[in-house]
């Protein structure tokens, strides 16, 4: 090796050592100032714990962002306060005032999860099933035969009925005569 090459190697080593020293001093100052580098957000979704969480087509906002603690208040690592009132919990973000004359019983009682899944669903509005199947969980489809429902398309309940509340009986979206 010639002197020029030795000189270059020595200079590169010196620059590298000085750069590392600068990084260590900077990192120490940042820690001393209480500044922490952003870390990956800890979430309940891992390969072994809740692996399918957030994978359906319609996902609740906090689930989509991995903010489980928004609804599930931690008491210790992977232990949470029991949710005692879904009505109060949902009302923290979802406005739910009954402002119309008639209200669907689960909506009025704050039992959102009768129809909706709190985390995710393959169905729009995070319904637990299709619109019709959601309705038929409580409403007997055999009682609908021979009534005005004959002209309605099968499973299109929300064409004529509001899902939460209405100013018209039977949660109709318009007065019965105008449907």
Backbone as CSV, one residue per row, in Angstrom:
resi,resn,N_x,N_y,N_z,CA_x,CA_y,CA_z,C_x,C_y,C_z
1,UNK,0.839,-1.180,0.000,0.000,0.000,0.000,0.884,1.244,0.000
2,UNK,0.483,2.238,-0.753,1.257,3.477,-0.776,0.794,4.417,0.322
3,UNK,1.547,5.454,0.543,1.250,6.411,1.615,-0.109,7.102,1.418
4,UNK,-0.457,7.383,0.146,-1.751,8.047,-0.122,-2.906,7.154,0.326
5,UNK,-2.844,5.879,0.043,-3.908,4.952,0.422,-4.004,4.818,1.939
6,UNK,-2.861,4.729,2.617,-2.852,4.650,4.077,-3.448,5.925,4.682
7,UNK,-3.069,7.023,4.119,-3.579,8.309,4.587,-5.105,8.376,4.432
8,UNK,-5.647,7.944,3.290,-7.102,7.929,3.045,-7.819,7.013,4.022
9,UNK,-7.262,5.824,4.250,-7.886,4.876,5.192,-7.907,5.454,6.598
10,UNK,-6.794,6.054,7.003,-6.716,6.663,8.326,-7.737,7.782,8.458
11,UNK,-7.866,8.609,7.436,-8.824,9.724,7.431,-10.268,9.207,7.498
12,UNK,-10.569,8.173,6.721,-11.917,7.578,6.760,-12.230,7.001,8.134
13,UNK,-11.257,6.330,8.746,-11.461,5.784,10.097,-11.711,6.902,11.090
14,UNK,-10.949,7.978,10.981,-11.114,9.115,11.884,-12.499,9.745,11.721
15,UNK,-12.909,9.924,10.479,-14.243,10.505,10.206,-15.330,9.590,10.758
16,UNK,-15.186,8.292,10.564,-16.171,7.328,11.087,-16.245,7.388,12.600
17,UNK,-15.070,7.414,13.258,-15.052,7.480,14.724,-15.693,8.762,15.231
18,UNK,-15.403,9.875,14.596,-15.991,11.156,15.002,-17.509,11.156,14.783
19,UNK,-17.947,10.568,13.682,-19.393,10.485,13.395,-20.114,9.647,14.446
20,UNK,-19.503,8.509,14.810,-20.119,7.669,15.837,-20.160,8.389,17.175
21,UNK,-19.084,9.112,17.520,-19.046,9.868,18.766,-20.159,10.916,18.777
22,UNK,-20.334,11.609,17.655,-21.381,12.627,17.540,-22.762,12.002,17.724
23,UNK,-22.982,10.839,17.123,-24.265,10.148,17.273,-24.521,9.767,18.725
24,UNK,-23.518,9.259,19.399,-23.682,8.866,20.799,-23.984,10.069,21.680
25,UNK,-23.286,11.168,21.457,-23.520,12.384,22.242,-24.925,12.909,21.981
26,UNK,-25.341,12.934,20.701,-26.678,13.409,20.346,-27.743,12.519,20.973
27,UNK,-27.566,11.198,20.864,-28.546,10.272,21.435,-28.640,10.460,22.940
28,UNK,-27.487,10.657,23.608,-27.490,10.884,25.047,-28.224,12.162,25.411
29,UNK,-28.051,13.225,24.620,-28.736,14.499,24.892,-30.238,14.357,24.700
30,UNK,-30.621,13.623,23.669,-32.046,13.421,23.392,-32.684,12.660,24.540
31,UNK,-32.007,11.593,25.014,-32.542,10.824,26.147,-32.598,11.690,27.392
32,UNK,-31.542,12.474,27.622,-31.490,13.333,28.802,-32.606,14.367,28.774
33,UNK,-32.983,14.792,27.583,-34.054,15.779,27.450,-35.432,15.123,27.572
34,UNK,-35.461,13.808,27.693,-36.734,13.101,27.834,-37.424,12.849,26.509
35,UNK,-36.713,13.015,25.417,-37.301,12.786,24.100,-37.017,11.347,23.715
36,UNK,-38.068,10.650,23.296,-37.889,9.264,22.896,-38.205,9.134,21.420
37,UNK,-37.475,8.276,20.780,-37.754,8.008,19.376,-39.109,7.333,19.288
38,UNK,-39.873,7.644,18.237,-41.179,7.004,18.122,-41.018,5.496,18.038
39,UNK,-41.819,4.788,18.803,-41.755,3.332,18.772,-43.015,2.816,18.089
40,UNK,-42.949,1.589,17.662,-44.099,0.972,17.019,-45.220,0.851,18.048
41,UNK,-46.431,1.258,17.663,-47.560,1.227,18.585,-47.876,-0.212,18.994
42,UNK,-48.021,-0.417,20.290,-48.372,-1.732,20.793,-49.866,-1.917,20.595
43,UNK,-50.258,-3.022,20.035,-51.657,-3.294,19.773,-51.970,-4.743,20.116
44,UNK,-53.232,-5.040,20.230,-53.660,-6.403,20.565,-53.594,-7.339,19.365
45,UNK,-53.427,-6.777,18.188,-53.408,-7.601,16.983,-51.988,-8.099,16.720
46,UNK,-51.805,-9.389,16.890,-50.528,-10.029,16.584,-50.837,-11.316,15.840
47,UNK,-49.805,-12.016,15.447,-49.998,-13.273,14.727,-50.693,-14.321,15.592
48,UNK,-50.529,-14.231,16.923,-51.113,-15.232,17.807,-52.329,-14.708,18.576
49,UNK,-52.487,-13.411,18.653,-53.582,-12.824,19.422,-54.417,-11.922,18.513
50,UNK,-55.653,-12.241,18.320,-56.573,-11.486,17.454,-56.022,-11.298,16.036
51,UNK,-55.535,-12.338,15.382,-54.900,-12.163,14.078,-55.839,-11.678,12.972
52,UNK,-57.135,-11.952,13.085,-58.092,-11.523,12.042,-58.702,-10.150,12.325
53,UNK,-58.375,-9.574,13.458,-58.951,-8.288,13.846,-58.596,-7.213,12.809
54,UNK,-59.631,-6.552,12.309,-59.421,-5.473,11.353,-59.284,-5.918,9.916
55,UNK,-59.630,-7.166,9.626,-59.448,-7.675,8.268,-60.728,-7.714,7.443
56,UNK,-61.898,-7.493,8.060,-63.147,-7.494,7.299,-63.273,-6.207,6.489
57,UNK,-64.268,-6.164,5.626,-64.459,-5.024,4.726,-64.803,-3.731,5.484
58,UNK,-65.605,-3.836,6.532,-66.017,-2.666,7.305,-65.463,-2.804,8.720
59,UNK,-64.593,-1.863,9.102,-63.873,-1.952,10.366,-64.107,-0.684,11.188
60,UNK,-64.389,-0.870,12.468,-64.571,0.255,13.401,-63.280,1.060,13.444
61,UNK,-63.380,2.375,13.456,-62.216,3.255,13.398,-61.088,2.903,14.347
62,UNK,-61.347,2.795,15.670,-60.255,2.455,16.589,-59.613,1.103,16.292
63,UNK,-60.381,0.155,15.785,-59.816,-1.153,15.430,-58.881,-0.985,14.237
64,UNK,-59.308,-0.203,13.260,-58.517,0.007,12.047,-57.170,0.653,12.356
65,UNK,-57.127,1.508,13.371,-55.879,2.196,13.714,-55.117,1.510,14.853
66,UNK,-55.631,0.382,15.320,-54.953,-0.354,16.394,-55.098,0.295,17.756
67,UNK,-56.106,1.153,17.911,-56.326,1.852,19.181,-57.358,1.132,20.044
68,UNK,-57.079,-0.104,20.387,-58.002,-0.924,21.179,-58.353,-0.252,22.509
69,UNK,-57.368,0.449,23.086,-57.568,1.066,24.397,-58.543,2.239,24.347
70,UNK,-58.956,2.631,23.143,-59.959,3.677,23.034,-61.268,3.214,23.672
71,UNK,-61.605,1.953,23.490,-62.821,1.378,24.071,-62.512,0.431,25.231
72,UNK,-61.424,-0.293,25.124,-61.035,-1.269,26.148,-59.981,-0.631,27.045
73,UNK,-60.386,-0.178,28.218,-59.491,0.533,29.142,-58.604,-0.473,29.874
74,UNK,-57.287,-0.381,29.687,-56.385,-1.369,30.309,-56.252,-1.181,31.823
75,UNK,-56.152,-2.295,32.517,-55.876,-2.278,33.955,-54.448,-2.751,34.203
76,UNK,-53.969,-3.594,33.321,-52.577,-4.053,33.307,-52.347,-4.644,31.929
77,UNK,-51.159,-5.165,31.660,-50.867,-5.678,30.325,-51.860,-6.778,29.945
78,UNK,-52.561,-6.537,28.889,-53.577,-7.429,28.317,-54.672,-7.821,29.315
79,UNK,-55.020,-6.879,30.185,-56.168,-7.035,31.087,-56.924,-5.704,31.035
80,UNK,-58.234,-5.791,30.926,-59.023,-4.591,30.680,-60.226,-4.502,31.606
81,UNK,-60.671,-3.278,31.852,-61.885,-3.042,32.624,-63.058,-3.595,31.828
82,UNK,-63.941,-4.302,32.479,-65.123,-4.862,31.816,-66.021,-3.717,31.325
83,UNK,-66.494,-3.831,30.104,-67.412,-2.830,29.557,-68.790,-3.135,30.127
84,UNK,-69.291,-2.247,30.967,-70.576,-2.491,31.627,-71.732,-1.808,30.916
85,UNK,-71.458,-0.758,30.170,-72.532,-0.057,29.472,-72.099,0.272,28.050
86,UNK,-72.551,-0.557,27.116,-72.229,-0.270,25.715,-72.902,1.027,25.282
87,UNK,-74.051,1.321,25.864,-74.760,2.562,25.529,-73.871,3.773,25.818
88,UNK,-73.281,3.826,26.993,-72.408,4.949,27.363,-71.137,4.946,26.532
89,UNK,-70.579,3.770,26.320,-69.340,3.670,25.570,-69.529,4.160,24.134
90,UNK,-70.554,3.685,23.467,-70.789,4.091,22.077,-71.123,5.585,21.994
91,UNK,-71.843,6.086,22.996,-72.249,7.495,23.004,-71.061,8.440,23.181
92,UNK,-69.904,7.921,23.611,-68.725,8.775,23.722,-68.340,9.338,22.363
93,UNK,-68.601,8.600,21.300,-68.253,9.057,19.940,-69.468,9.159,19.019
94,UNK,-70.412,8.257,19.187,-71.558,8.195,18.289,-72.742,8.899,18.933
95,UNK,-73.158,9.985,18.310,-74.307,10.725,18.834,-75.543,9.846,18.692
96,UNK,-76.295,9.710,19.749,-77.414,8.780,19.720,-78.675,9.358,20.361
97,UNK,-78.983,10.612,20.123,-80.209,11.109,20.751,-81.454,10.612,20.010
98,UNK,-82.456,10.240,20.783,-83.735,9.871,20.169,-84.493,11.177,19.986
99,UNK,-84.591,11.605,18.737,-85.208,12.901,18.452,-86.515,12.772,17.685
100,UNK,-86.840,11.570,17.259,-88.067,11.384,16.499,-89.079,10.597,17.325
101,UNK,-90.312,10.610,16.846,-91.432,10.063,17.606,-91.315,8.561,17.883
102,UNK,-90.785,7.813,16.935,-90.685,6.357,17.079,-89.221,5.942,16.975
103,UNK,-88.805,5.053,17.859,-87.416,4.575,17.847,-87.390,3.054,17.918
104,UNK,-86.490,2.476,17.172,-86.273,1.032,17.187,-85.822,0.658,18.597
105,UNK,-86.401,-0.362,19.185,-86.141,-0.715,20.585,-84.651,-0.837,20.917
106,UNK,-83.868,-1.602,20.148,-82.440,-1.693,20.515,-81.737,-0.328,20.480
107,UNK,-82.118,0.521,19.540,-81.526,1.862,19.444,-81.914,2.694,20.666
108,UNK,-83.189,2.678,21.009,-83.683,3.440,22.158,-83.020,2.975,23.455
109,UNK,-82.774,1.672,23.570,-82.193,1.089,24.785,-80.655,1.112,24.789
110,UNK,-80.066,1.623,23.704,-78.607,1.669,23.624,-77.971,0.307,23.426
111,UNK,-78.709,-0.622,22.856,-78.182,-1.972,22.620,-77.703,-2.078,21.165
112,UNK,-76.713,-1.281,20.849,-76.189,-1.189,19.489,-75.746,-2.541,18.942
113,UNK,-75.181,-3.388,19.832,-74.598,-4.642,19.381,-75.639,-5.705,19.046
114,UNK,-76.912,-5.390,19.217,-77.962,-6.298,18.762,-77.868,-6.426,17.246
115,UNK,-77.589,-5.311,16.582,-77.519,-5.290,15.118,-76.099,-5.097,14.591
116,UNK,-75.271,-4.373,15.332,-73.936,-4.005,14.855,-72.846,-4.775,15.586
117,UNK,-71.770,-5.077,14.871,-70.593,-5.677,15.483,-69.674,-4.532,15.909
118,UNK,-69.138,-4.614,17.089,-68.336,-3.507,17.614,-66.950,-3.411,16.992
119,UNK,-66.475,-4.456,16.363,-65.113,-4.443,15.832,-65.050,-4.363,14.315
120,UNK,-65.736,-5.288,13.648,-65.640,-5.361,12.195,-66.764,-6.226,11.645
121,UNK,-66.973,-6.109,10.343,-68.017,-6.912,9.711,-67.808,-6.926,8.200
122,UNK,-68.238,-7.980,7.551,-68.204,-7.964,6.086,-69.395,-7.160,5.524
123,UNK,-70.298,-6.717,6.412,-71.513,-6.013,5.980,-71.436,-4.518,6.303
124,UNK,-71.982,-3.712,5.407,-71.993,-2.261,5.587,-72.630,-1.885,6.925
125,UNK,-72.175,-0.802,7.499,-72.600,-0.292,8.811,-72.224,-1.254,9.938
126,UNK,-71.280,-2.154,9.648,-70.836,-3.162,10.610,-72.001,-3.982,11.159
127,UNK,-72.970,-4.258,10.288,-74.089,-5.111,10.693,-73.576,-6.520,10.939
128,UNK,-74.302,-7.248,11.771,-73.905,-8.626,12.097,-74.257,-9.594,10.969
129,UNK,-75.131,-9.173,10.069,-75.547,-9.991,8.924,-76.070,-9.032,7.856
130,UNK,-76.622,-9.563,6.781,-77.235,-8.691,5.781,-78.348,-7.900,6.456
131,UNK,-78.822,-6.851,5.815,-79.898,-6.045,6.403,-81.085,-6.929,6.751
132,UNK,-81.557,-7.723,5.795,-82.736,-8.570,6.031,-82.487,-9.572,7.154
133,UNK,-81.360,-10.261,7.113,-81.073,-11.260,8.149,-80.926,-10.605,9.524
134,UNK,-80.424,-9.394,9.556,-80.335,-8.664,10.826,-81.741,-8.411,11.356
135,UNK,-82.653,-7.978,10.486,-84.039,-7.716,10.898,-84.743,-9.002,11.332
136,UNK,-84.495,-10.077,10.579,-85.181,-11.339,10.864,-84.693,-12.023,12.143
137,UNK,-83.638,-11.538,12.727,-83.200,-12.110,14.007,-84.240,-11.840,15.083
138,UNK,-84.963,-10.737,14.943,-86.006,-10.395,15.919,-87.411,-10.410,15.314
139,UNK,-87.530,-10.033,14.072,-88.840,-9.925,13.416,-89.135,-11.197,12.629
140,UNK,-90.254,-11.821,12.934,-90.646,-13.086,12.319,-91.049,-12.863,10.866
141,UNK,-90.268,-13.401,9.946,-90.539,-13.196,8.521,-91.857,-13.826,8.081
142,UNK,-92.335,-14.856,8.790,-93.591,-15.501,8.384,-94.790,-14.572,8.621
143,UNK,-94.673,-13.630,9.561,-95.769,-12.698,9.826,-95.878,-11.624,8.750
144,UNK,-94.909,-11.529,7.884,-94.905,-10.493,6.860,-95.688,-10.880,5.611
145,UNK,-95.966,-12.150,5.461,-96.681,-12.616,4.270,-98.106,-12.087,4.250
146,UNK,-98.553,-11.686,3.052,-99.926,-11.220,2.892,-100.126,-9.769,3.273
147,UNK,-99.081,-9.083,3.674,-99.179,-7.661,4.019,-98.554,-6.846,2.892
148,UNK,-98.365,-5.595,3.122,-97.790,-4.700,2.118,-96.414,-5.171,1.662
149,UNK,-95.825,-6.032,2.435,-94.479,-6.487,2.126,-94.393,-7.335,0.865
150,UNK,-95.497,-7.798,0.363,-95.493,-8.629,-0.847,-94.857,-7.858,-2.002
151,UNK,-95.137,-6.560,-2.081,-94.602,-5.776,-3.194,-93.148,-5.353,-2.967
152,UNK,-92.673,-5.485,-1.766,-91.292,-5.085,-1.476,-90.324,-6.145,-1.969
153,UNK,-89.185,-5.719,-2.430,-88.156,-6.658,-2.850,-87.681,-7.426,-1.620
154,UNK,-87.467,-8.715,-1.761,-87.029,-9.507,-0.609,-85.748,-8.940,0.016
155,UNK,-85.801,-8.747,1.329,-84.620,-8.301,2.041,-84.318,-6.822,1.958
156,UNK,-85.247,-6.036,1.442,-84.978,-4.599,1.316,-85.747,-3.808,2.377
157,UNK,-85.678,-4.248,3.599,-86.417,-3.633,4.706,-86.193,-2.120,4.798
158,UNK,-84.936,-1.690,4.612,-84.629,-0.273,4.815,-85.078,0.619,3.652
159,UNK,-85.681,0.021,2.632,-86.280,0.836,1.579,-87.473,1.588,2.159
160,UNK,-88.219,0.937,3.031,-89.421,1.544,3.618,-89.268,1.867,5.112
161,UNK,-88.396,1.153,5.809,-88.262,1.319,7.255,-86.918,1.945,7.627
162,UNK,-86.959,2.901,8.537,-85.728,3.481,9.084,-85.149,2.487,10.086
163,UNK,-83.856,2.418,10.159,-83.249,1.421,11.048,-83.169,1.872,12.502
164,UNK,-83.128,3.176,12.759,-82.987,3.656,14.128,-84.221,4.383,14.644
165,UNK,-84.689,5.393,13.923,-85.837,6.164,14.410,-86.565,6.828,13.249
166,UNK,-87.824,7.195,13.509,-88.661,7.791,12.473,-89.788,8.594,13.116
167,UNK,-90.365,9.468,12.354,-91.539,10.208,12.824,-92.836,9.458,12.504
168,UNK,-92.697,8.305,11.848,-93.888,7.554,11.429,-93.941,6.181,12.084
169,UNK,-95.163,5.680,12.339,-95.314,4.353,12.961,-94.598,3.271,12.151
170,UNK,-94.216,2.222,12.823,-93.499,1.080,12.238,-92.182,1.506,11.606
171,UNK,-91.665,2.645,12.067,-90.397,3.198,11.577,-90.390,3.436,10.073
172,UNK,-91.545,3.745,9.511,-91.609,4.017,8.075,-90.834,5.302,7.761
173,UNK,-90.232,5.343,6.582,-89.456,6.530,6.201,-90.343,7.648,5.689
174,UNK,-91.588,7.306,5.307,-92.607,8.283,4.860,-93.936,7.820,5.413
175,UNK,-94.938,8.691,5.400,-96.270,8.223,5.827,-96.675,7.014,4.974
176,UNK,-97.293,6.023,5.602,-97.636,4.767,4.944,-98.331,4.911,3.608
177,UNK,-99.205,5.877,3.477,-99.971,6.015,2.247,-99.108,6.472,1.073
178,UNK,-97.983,7.146,1.360,-97.141,7.662,0.284,-96.048,6.692,-0.129
179,UNK,-95.937,5.589,0.559,-94.918,4.593,0.154,-95.427,3.912,-1.060
